Amino acid sequence: MNEYDILKNFGLVALKKLKAVVTNKYLLAIAAFFVLSFFIMDNTYIDRFDNYNKIRELNSQIESYDKQIETCLKKMDELSTNKANLERFAREEYYMKRKNEEVFIIADED
């Protein structure tokens, strides 16, 4: 036997083993399940991963909004307890003024 015959026999043996693996009905069923569940169905694992990332992002937004609500509630409590604080807040934030009073706004040039 020469090298060509040895390689030919090796190739034939490999093809027979490959055919046995590919035609295995259990392996085909498992492969079909994975293809369906990862790519074709409505609720694929890729969609689940994207939804999980969206949920994480939304939870971080919820935390930041909770912090903002907490600071606003503290500011509301502070403003409701003292009338002078309320007047100062109205003047600084909304540029309100009393009757017969002029307010000059000086803007910084940065």
N, CA, C and O atoms as a GROMACS GRO file, in nm:
protein
  440
    1MET      N    1   0.083  -0.119   0.000
    1MET     CA    2   0.000   0.000   0.000
    1MET      C    3   0.087   0.125   0.000
    1MET      O    4   0.187   0.135   0.072
    2ASN      N    5   0.047   0.215  -0.081
    2ASN     CA    6   0.122   0.340  -0.084
    2ASN      C    7   0.049   0.446  -0.001
    2ASN      O    8  -0.055   0.419   0.059
    3GLU      N    9   0.105   0.566   0.003
    3GLU     CA   10   0.051   0.674   0.086
    3GLU      C   11  -0.088   0.718   0.040
    3GLU      O   12  -0.172   0.754   0.122
    4TYR      N   13  -0.110   0.714  -0.089
    4TYR     CA   14  -0.239   0.755  -0.143
    4TYR      C   15  -0.350   0.663  -0.093
    4TYR      O   16  -0.458   0.710  -0.057
    5ASP      N   17  -0.326   0.534  -0.092
    5ASP     CA   18  -0.426   0.439  -0.046
    5ASP      C   19  -0.453   0.455   0.104
    5ASP      O   20  -0.567   0.442   0.150
    6ILE      N   21  -0.349   0.483   0.180
    6ILE     CA   22  -0.365   0.502   0.324
    6ILE      C   23  -0.451   0.626   0.351
    6ILE      O   24  -0.542   0.621   0.434
    7LEU      N   25  -0.422   0.738   0.279
    7LEU     CA   26  -0.502   0.859   0.296
    7LEU      C   27  -0.646   0.838   0.249
    7LEU      O   28  -0.739   0.891   0.310
    8LYS      N   29  -0.664   0.764   0.142
    8LYS     CA   30  -0.798   0.736   0.091
    8LYS      C   31  -0.878   0.655   0.192
    8LYS      O   32  -0.994   0.686   0.218
    9ASN      N   33  -0.816   0.552   0.251
    9ASN     CA   34  -0.884   0.472   0.352
    9ASN      C   35  -0.915   0.556   0.477
    9ASN      O   36  -1.022   0.544   0.536
   10PHE      N   37  -0.822   0.641   0.516
   10PHE     CA   38  -0.843   0.728   0.632
   10PHE      C   39  -0.960   0.824   0.605
   10PHE      O   40  -1.043   0.846   0.692
   11GLY      N   41  -0.966   0.880   0.484
   11GLY     CA   42  -1.075   0.968   0.447
   11GLY      C   43  -1.208   0.898   0.446
   11GLY      O   44  -1.309   0.954   0.489
   12LEU      N   45  -1.211   0.774   0.399
   12LEU     CA   46  -1.335   0.698   0.396
   12LEU      C   47  -1.384   0.666   0.538
   12LEU      O   48  -1.503   0.673   0.566
   13VAL      N   49  -1.291   0.632   0.623
   13VAL     CA   50  -1.327   0.602   0.762
   13VAL      C   51  -1.381   0.729   0.830
   13VAL      O   52  -1.480   0.724   0.903
   14ALA      N   53  -1.315   0.841   0.804
   14ALA     CA   54  -1.361   0.966   0.863
   14ALA      C   55  -1.498   1.004   0.810
   14ALA      O   56  -1.582   1.051   0.888
   15LEU      N   57  -1.525   0.985   0.684
   15LEU     CA   58  -1.655   1.016   0.627
   15LEU      C   59  -1.764   0.926   0.684
   15LEU      O   60  -1.877   0.972   0.706
   16LYS      N   61  -1.733   0.800   0.708
   16LYS     CA   62  -1.831   0.709   0.767
   16LYS      C   63  -1.866   0.752   0.909
   16LYS      O   64  -1.983   0.749   0.948
   17LYS      N   65  -1.764   0.792   0.986
   17LYS     CA   66  -1.791   0.838   1.123
   17LYS      C   67  -1.872   0.968   1.121
   17LYS      O   68  -1.962   0.986   1.203
   18LEU      N   69  -1.839   1.056   1.029
   18LEU     CA   70  -1.911   1.182   1.017
   18LEU      C   71  -2.057   1.157   0.976
   18LEU      O   72  -2.148   1.221   1.028
   19LYS      N   73  -2.077   1.064   0.885
   19LYS     CA   74  -2.213   1.030   0.842
   19LYS      C   75  -2.292   0.973   0.959
   19LYS      O   76  -2.410   1.004   0.974
   20ALA      N   77  -2.228   0.891   1.041
   20ALA     CA   78  -2.296   0.832   1.157
   20ALA      C   79  -2.336   0.941   1.256
   20ALA      O   80  -2.444   0.934   1.315
   21VAL      N   81  -2.251   1.039   1.275
   21VAL     CA   82  -2.281   1.147   1.368
   21VAL      C   83  -2.391   1.238   1.313
   21VAL      O   84  -2.484   1.275   1.385
   22VAL      N   85  -2.382   1.272   1.185
   22VAL     CA   86  -2.477   1.365   1.124
   22VAL      C   87  -2.615   1.302   1.112
   22VAL      O   88  -2.715   1.372   1.127
   23THR      N   89  -2.623   1.174   1.086
   23THR     CA   90  -2.753   1.109   1.071
   23THR      C   91  -2.812   1.061   1.202
   23THR      O   92  -2.918   0.997   1.202
   24ASN      N   93  -2.748   1.089   1.313
   24ASN     CA   94  -2.801   1.052   1.444
   24ASN      C   95  -2.926   1.136   1.471
   24ASN      O   96  -2.919   1.259   1.472
   25LYS      N   97  -3.040   1.071   1.493
   25LYS     CA   98  -3.165   1.144   1.507
   25LYS      C   99  -3.170   1.227   1.635
   25LYS      O  100  -3.235   1.332   1.638
   26TYR      N  101  -3.106   1.184   1.740
   26TYR     CA  102  -3.105   1.260   1.864
   26TYR      C  103  -3.021   1.389   1.849
   26TYR      O  104  -3.059   1.496   1.897
   27LEU      N  105  -2.910   1.375   1.782
   27LEU     CA  106  -2.825   1.492   1.759
   27LEU      C  107  -2.896   1.593   1.670
   27LEU      O  108  -2.887   1.714   1.693
   28LEU      N  109  -2.966   1.544   1.569
   28LEU     CA  110  -3.043   1.633   1.481
   28LEU      C  111  -3.154   1.704   1.558
   28LEU      O  112  -3.179   1.823   1.535
   29ALA      N  113  -3.221   1.633   1.648
   29ALA     CA  114  -3.328   1.694   1.727
   29ALA      C  115  -3.273   1.801   1.819
   29ALA      O  116  -3.333   1.908   1.833
   30ILE      N  117  -3.160   1.774   1.882
   30ILE     CA  118  -3.098   1.873   1.970
   30ILE      C  119  -3.052   1.995   1.891
   30ILE      O  120  -3.070   2.108   1.936
   31ALA      N  121  -2.993   1.972   1.775
   31ALA     CA  122  -2.948   2.084   1.691
   31ALA      C  123  -3.067   2.168   1.645
   31ALA      O  124  -3.060   2.291   1.644
   32ALA      N  125  -3.177   2.102   1.607
   32ALA     CA  126  -3.297   2.176   1.565
   32ALA      C  127  -3.352   2.258   1.681
   32ALA      O  128  -3.395   2.372   1.662
   33PHE      N  129  -3.352   2.202   1.802
   33PHE     CA  130  -3.399   2.275   1.919
   33PHE      C  131  -3.316   2.401   1.943
   33PHE      O  132  -3.371   2.508   1.968
   34PHE      N  133  -3.184   2.388   1.936
   34PHE     CA  134  -3.099   2.505   1.958
   34PHE      C  135  -3.117   2.612   1.850
   34PHE      O  136  -3.117   2.731   1.880
   35VAL      N  137  -3.132   2.569   1.727
   35VAL     CA  138  -3.154   2.666   1.619
   35VAL      C  139  -3.286   2.738   1.641
   35VAL      O  140  -3.294   2.860   1.627
   36LEU      N  141  -3.390   2.664   1.675
   36LEU     CA  142  -3.520   2.725   1.701
   36LEU      C  143  -3.515   2.820   1.819
   36LEU      O  144  -3.564   2.932   1.811
   37SER      N  145  -3.455   2.775   1.929
   37SER     CA  146  -3.459   2.856   2.050
   37SER      C  147  -3.366   2.977   2.044
   37SER      O  148  -3.392   3.077   2.112
   38PHE      N  149  -3.261   2.972   1.967
   38PHE     CA  150  -3.168   3.085   1.961
   38PHE      C  151  -3.200   3.184   1.851
   38PHE      O  152  -3.168   3.302   1.864
   39PHE      N  153  -3.261   3.139   1.742
   39PHE     CA  154  -3.273   3.228   1.627
   39PHE      C  155  -3.415   3.246   1.574
   39PHE      O  156  -3.446   3.355   1.526
   40ILE      N  157  -3.500   3.147   1.580
   40ILE     CA  158  -3.625   3.152   1.504
   40ILE      C  159  -3.746   3.189   1.589
   40ILE      O  160  -3.830   3.267   1.543
   41MET      N  161  -3.759   3.139   1.707
   41MET     CA  162  -3.880   3.160   1.788
   41MET      C  163  -3.896   3.306   1.827
   41MET      O  164  -3.805   3.387   1.811
   42ASP      N  165  -4.016   3.338   1.880
   42ASP     CA  166  -4.046   3.476   1.920
   42ASP      C  167  -3.962   3.521   2.039
   42ASP      O  168  -3.912   3.633   2.041
   43ASN      N  169  -3.948   3.437   2.137
   43ASN     CA  170  -3.875   3.472   2.258
   43ASN      C  171  -3.741   3.399   2.260
   43ASN      O  172  -3.723   3.304   2.336
   44THR      N  173  -3.648   3.442   2.177
   44THR     CA  174  -3.519   3.375   2.168
   44THR      C  175  -3.428   3.417   2.282
   44THR      O  176  -3.457   3.512   2.354
   45TYR      N  177  -3.320   3.346   2.295
   45TYR     CA  178  -3.224   3.380   2.401
   45TYR      C  179  -3.156   3.513   2.372
   45TYR      O  180  -3.115   3.584   2.464
   46ILE      N  181  -3.142   3.546   2.247
   46ILE     CA  182  -3.083   3.675   2.210
   46ILE      C  183  -3.175   3.788   2.256
   46ILE      O  184  -3.129   3.888   2.310
   47ASP      N  185  -3.306   3.772   2.234
   47ASP     CA  186  -3.403   3.871   2.281
   47ASP      C  187  -3.402   3.880   2.432
   47ASP      O  188  -3.412   3.989   2.488
   48ARG      N  189  -3.391   3.767   2.498
   48ARG     CA  190  -3.387   3.767   2.644
   48ARG      C  191  -3.265   3.844   2.695
   48ARG      O  192  -3.274   3.918   2.793
   49PHE      N  193  -3.152   3.825   2.629
   49PHE     CA  194  -3.030   3.897   2.669
   49PHE      C  195  -3.049   4.048   2.650
   49PHE      O  196  -3.011   4.126   2.737
   50ASP      N  197  -3.107   4.088   2.537
   50ASP     CA  198  -3.134   4.230   2.514
   50ASP      C  199  -3.231   4.286   2.618
   50ASP      O  200  -3.212   4.397   2.668
   51ASN      N  201  -3.335   4.210   2.649
   51ASN     CA  202  -3.431   4.255   2.750
   51ASN      C  203  -3.367   4.265   2.887
   51ASN      O  204  -3.398   4.356   2.964
   52TYR      N  205  -3.278   4.174   2.919
   52TYR     CA  206  -3.207   4.179   3.048
   52TYR      C  207  -3.124   4.307   3.057
   52TYR      O  208  -3.121   4.372   3.161
   53ASN      N  209  -3.055   4.343   2.947
   53ASN     CA  210  -2.976   4.467   2.948
   53ASN      C  211  -3.065   4.590   2.961
   53ASN      O  212  -3.028   4.685   3.029
   54LYS      N  213  -3.181   4.588   2.896
   54LYS     CA  214  -3.274   4.700   2.909
   54LYS      C  215  -3.325   4.713   3.052
   54LYS      O  216  -3.339   4.823   3.104
   55ILE      N  217  -3.353   4.599   3.115
   55ILE     CA  218  -3.400   4.600   3.254
   55ILE      C  219  -3.294   4.659   3.345
   55ILE      O  220  -3.325   4.738   3.434
   56ARG      N  221  -3.168   4.620   3.325
   56ARG     CA  222  -3.060   4.676   3.406
   56ARG      C  223  -3.049   4.827   3.388
   56ARG      O  224  -3.031   4.901   3.485
   57GLU      N  225  -3.061   4.874   3.264
   57GLU     CA  226  -3.054   5.018   3.235
   57GLU      C  227  -3.172   5.092   3.301
   57GLU      O  228  -3.153   5.198   3.359
   58LEU      N  229  -3.291   5.035   3.291
   58LEU     CA  230  -3.408   5.098   3.351
   58LEU      C  231  -3.399   5.100   3.504
   58LEU      O  232  -3.442   5.197   3.567
   59ASN      N  233  -3.344   4.995   3.563
   59ASN     CA  234  -3.327   4.994   3.708
   59ASN      C  235  -3.229   5.102   3.752
   59ASN      O  236  -3.249   5.164   3.857
   60SER      N  237  -3.125   5.126   3.675
   60SER     CA  238  -3.032   5.234   3.711
   60SER      C  239  -3.101   5.370   3.697
   60SER      O  240  -3.075   5.460   3.776
   61GLN      N  241  -3.188   5.385   3.598
   61GLN     CA  242  -3.264   5.510   3.585
   61GLN      C  243  -3.359   5.528   3.702
   61GLN      O  244  -3.376   5.640   3.751
   62ILE      N  245  -3.421   5.420   3.746
   62ILE     CA  246  -3.510   5.427   3.862
   62ILE      C  247  -3.435   5.475   3.985
   62ILE      O  248  -3.485   5.558   4.060
   63GLU      N  249  -3.314   5.423   4.005
   63GLU     CA  250  -3.234   5.465   4.120
   63GLU      C  251  -3.200   5.614   4.112
   63GLU      O  252  -3.206   5.684   4.212
   64SER      N  253  -3.164   5.661   3.994
   64SER     CA  254  -3.131   5.804   3.982
   64SER      C  255  -3.254   5.890   4.004
   64SER      O  256  -3.245   5.996   4.066
   65TYR      N  257  -3.370   5.846   3.953
   65TYR     CA  258  -3.493   5.923   3.975
   65TYR      C  259  -3.533   5.922   4.122
   65TYR      O  260  -3.584   6.021   4.173
   66ASP      N  261  -3.511   5.811   4.191
   66ASP     CA  262  -3.540   5.805   4.335
   66ASP      C  263  -3.454   5.905   4.411
   66ASP      O  264  -3.501   5.969   4.505
   67LYS      N  265  -3.327   5.918   4.371
   67LYS     CA  266  -3.239   6.016   4.436
   67LYS      C  267  -3.287   6.157   4.409
   67LYS      O  268  -3.285   6.241   4.499
   68GLN      N  269  -3.330   6.184   4.286
   68GLN     CA  270  -3.381   6.317   4.254
   68GLN      C  271  -3.508   6.348   4.332
   68GLN      O  272  -3.526   6.460   4.380
   69ILE      N  273  -3.596   6.249   4.345
   69ILE     CA  274  -3.719   6.269   4.422
   69ILE      C  275  -3.686   6.298   4.568
   69ILE      O  276  -3.748   6.384   4.630
   70GLU      N  277  -3.589   6.228   4.620
   70GLU     CA  278  -3.550   6.249   4.760
   70GLU      C  279  -3.498   6.390   4.782
   70GLU      O  280  -3.535   6.455   4.880
   71THR      N  281  -3.413   6.440   4.692
   71THR     CA  282  -3.363   6.576   4.706
   71THR      C  283  -3.474   6.679   4.689
   71THR      O  284  -3.476   6.780   4.759
   72CYS      N  285  -3.567   6.653   4.598
   72CYS     CA  286  -3.679   6.747   4.578
   72CYS      C  287  -3.770   6.749   4.701
   72CYS      O  288  -3.819   6.855   4.740
   73LEU      N  289  -3.793   6.632   4.760
   73LEU     CA  290  -3.877   6.628   4.881
   73LEU      C  291  -3.810   6.703   4.997
   73LEU      O  292  -3.878   6.770   5.074
   74LYS      N  293  -3.679   6.690   5.009
   74LYS     CA  294  -3.608   6.765   5.113
   74LYS      C  295  -3.619   6.915   5.088
   74LYS      O  296  -3.641   6.992   5.182
   75LYS      N  297  -3.605   6.955   4.962
   75LYS     CA  298  -3.616   7.097   4.928
   75LYS      C  299  -3.758   7.148   4.953
   75LYS      O  300  -3.776   7.259   5.003
   76MET      N  301  -3.860   7.067   4.920
   76MET     CA  302  -3.999   7.107   4.946
   76MET      C  303  -4.024   7.122   5.095
   76MET      O  304  -4.090   7.217   5.138
   77ASP      N  305  -3.972   7.029   5.174
   77ASP     CA  306  -3.990   7.037   5.319
   77ASP      C  307  -3.922   7.162   5.374
   77ASP      O  308  -3.978   7.231   5.460
   78GLU      N  309  -3.803   7.191   5.324
   78GLU     CA  310  -3.731   7.310   5.368
   78GLU      C  311  -3.805   7.437   5.330
   78GLU      O  312  -3.811   7.531   5.409
   79LEU      N  313  -3.862   7.441   5.211
   79LEU     CA  314  -3.934   7.560   5.165
   79LEU      C  315  -4.067   7.577   5.235
   79LEU      O  316  -4.111   7.690   5.257
   80SER      N  317  -4.131   7.468   5.272
   80SER     CA  318  -4.261   7.480   5.337
   80SER      C  319  -4.250   7.519   5.484
   80SER      O  320  -4.347   7.567   5.541
   81THR      N  321  -4.134   7.500   5.546
   81THR     CA  322  -4.120   7.533   5.688
   81THR      C  323  -4.088   7.680   5.710
   81THR      O  324  -4.123   7.735   5.815
   82ASN      N  325  -4.022   7.745   5.616
   82ASN     CA  326  -3.978   7.883   5.639
   82ASN      C  327  -4.018   7.969   5.519
   82ASN      O  328  -3.983   7.938   5.405
   83LYS      N  329  -4.091   8.078   5.546
   83LYS     CA  330  -4.138   8.166   5.438
   83LYS      C  331  -4.022   8.241   5.374
   83LYS      O  332  -4.028   8.271   5.255
   84ALA      N  333  -3.919   8.272   5.449
   84ALA     CA  334  -3.803   8.344   5.395
   84ALA      C  335  -3.730   8.256   5.292
   84ALA      O  336  -3.683   8.305   5.190
   85ASN      N  337  -3.721   8.128   5.322
   85ASN     CA  338  -3.658   8.036   5.226
   85ASN      C  339  -3.739   8.027   5.097
   85ASN      O  340  -3.682   8.019   4.988
   86LEU      N  341  -3.872   8.029   5.110
   86LEU     CA  342  -3.958   8.022   4.993
   86LEU      C  343  -3.940   8.146   4.906
   86LEU      O  344  -3.934   8.137   4.784
   87GLU      N  345  -3.933   8.263   4.970
   87GLU     CA  346  -3.913   8.387   4.894
   87GLU      C  347  -3.777   8.388   4.826
   87GLU      O  348  -3.766   8.428   4.710
   88ARG      N  349  -3.674   8.345   4.896
   88ARG     CA  350  -3.540   8.340   4.837
   88ARG      C  351  -3.536   8.244   4.718
   88ARG      O  352  -3.475   8.273   4.615
   89PHE      N  353  -3.602   8.130   4.733
   89PHE     CA  354  -3.607   8.032   4.624
   89PHE      C  355  -3.680   8.090   4.502
   89PHE      O  356  -3.634   8.073   4.389
   90ALA      N  357  -3.791   8.157   4.524
   90ALA     CA  358  -3.867   8.215   4.413
   90ALA      C  359  -3.786   8.323   4.342
   90ALA      O  360  -3.791   8.333   4.220
   91ARG      N  361  -3.712   8.401   4.417
   91ARG     CA  362  -3.630   8.506   4.356
   91ARG      C  363  -3.514   8.446   4.276
   91ARG      O  364  -3.485   8.491   4.164
   92GLU      N  365  -3.447   8.345   4.331
   92GLU     CA  366  -3.330   8.288   4.264
   92GLU      C  367  -3.367   8.201   4.144
   92GLU      O  368  -3.303   8.210   4.039
   93GLU      N  369  -3.468   8.119   4.158
   93GLU     CA  370  -3.499   8.021   4.053
   93GLU      C  371  -3.592   8.076   3.945
   93GLU      O  372  -3.576   8.044   3.827
   94TYR      N  373  -3.690   8.156   3.985
   94TYR     CA  374  -3.792   8.201   3.890
   94TYR      C  375  -3.789   8.351   3.865
   94TYR      O  376  -3.876   8.404   3.796
   95TYR      N  377  -3.690   8.421   3.921
   95TYR     CA  378  -3.670   8.564   3.900
   95TYR      C  379  -3.796   8.645   3.934
   95TYR      O  380  -3.831   8.739   3.863
   96MET      N  381  -3.864   8.607   4.041
   96MET     CA  382  -3.982   8.681   4.084
   96MET      C  383  -3.939   8.803   4.162
   96MET      O  384  -3.827   8.811   4.211
   97LYS      N  385  -4.033   8.900   4.174
   97LYS     CA  386  -4.002   9.024   4.246
   97LYS      C  387  -4.126   9.073   4.317
   97LYS      O  388  -4.237   9.029   4.290
   98ARG      N  389  -4.103   9.165   4.409
   98ARG     CA  390  -4.214   9.229   4.478
   98ARG      C  391  -4.266   9.345   4.394
   98ARG      O  392  -4.204   9.386   4.296
   99LYS      N  393  -4.382   9.398   4.435
   99LYS     CA  394  -4.436   9.515   4.365
   99LYS      C  395  -4.343   9.633   4.386
   99LYS      O  396  -4.281   9.648   4.492
  100ASN      N  397  -4.335   9.716   4.286
  100ASN     CA  398  -4.251   9.838   4.290
  100ASN      C  399  -4.104   9.804   4.315
  100ASN      O  400  -4.034   9.879   4.383
  101GLU      N  401  -4.059   9.695   4.261
  101GLU     CA  402  -3.920   9.655   4.279
  101GLU      C  403  -3.863   9.619   4.142
  101GLU      O  404  -3.930   9.557   4.060
  102GLU      N  405  -3.742   9.658   4.117
  102GLU     CA  406  -3.676   9.624   3.992
  102GLU      C  407  -3.566   9.523   4.019
  102GLU      O  408  -3.493   9.533   4.118
  103VAL      N  409  -3.556   9.425   3.930
  103VAL     CA  410  -3.456   9.320   3.945
  103VAL      C  411  -3.366   9.325   3.823
  103VAL      O  412  -3.413   9.326   3.709
  104PHE      N  413  -3.235   9.329   3.848
  104PHE     CA  414  -3.137   9.328   3.741
  104PHE      C  415  -3.064   9.194   3.743
  104PHE      O  416  -3.012   9.151   3.846
  105ILE      N  417  -3.063   9.131   3.627
  105ILE     CA  418  -2.996   9.000   3.616
  105ILE      C  419  -2.864   9.024   3.543
  105ILE      O  420  -2.861   9.073   3.430
  106ILE      N  421  -2.757   8.987   3.609
  106ILE     CA  422  -2.624   9.003   3.552
  106ILE      C  423  -2.574   8.865   3.516
  106ILE      O  424  -2.559   8.779   3.602
  107ALA      N  425  -2.547   8.845   3.388
  107ALA     CA  426  -2.500   8.715   3.341
  107ALA      C  427  -2.348   8.717   3.330
  107ALA      O  428  -2.289   8.814   3.283
  108ASP      N  429  -2.286   8.609   3.375
  108ASP     CA  430  -2.141   8.597   3.363
  108ASP      C  431  -2.106   8.555   3.222
  108ASP      O  432  -2.177   8.476   3.160
  109GLU      N  433  -1.997   8.607   3.172
  109GLU     CA  434  -1.949   8.568   3.039
  109GLU      C  435  -1.837   8.465   3.056
  109GLU      O  436  -1.721   8.500   3.076
  110ASP      N  437  -1.875   8.342   3.050
  110ASP     CA  438  -1.776   8.234   3.066
  110ASP      C  439  -1.742   8.172   2.934
  110ASP      O  440  -1.661   8.080   2.929
   0.00000   0.00000   0.00000
